[in-house]
Amino acid sequence: MAITHFGEDHNVSAHQNDEKVLQGGVACCAKNAANKPGLLRLDAVDDNGNVTAYYLWVDSNGKLRIHNAIPTDQDSDGTVVGTQS
């Protein structure tokens, strides 16, 4: 698995506690600024080999969103994933 830094304002890191391996995870940290949520980038590829990047993040209301670009407005860019309450 490759952990990649993408975008000037976003950082992706991996963390695992080696002493007590109770739970591992990937942290997608938000920048301490408006509209800079932590992002998870997933790439899709079509039958011709064309790659499209998709970004997942949680908006300020706790809704999971998806978009094909880094959000500039975390609460209106992209689409809310599924039905969330």
Secondary structure, DSSP 8 states (H G I E B T S, - for coil): ------STT-EEEEEE-SSS-S-EEEEEE--SSTT----EEEEEE-TT--EEEEEEEE-TTS-EEEESS--SSTTTSSEE-S---
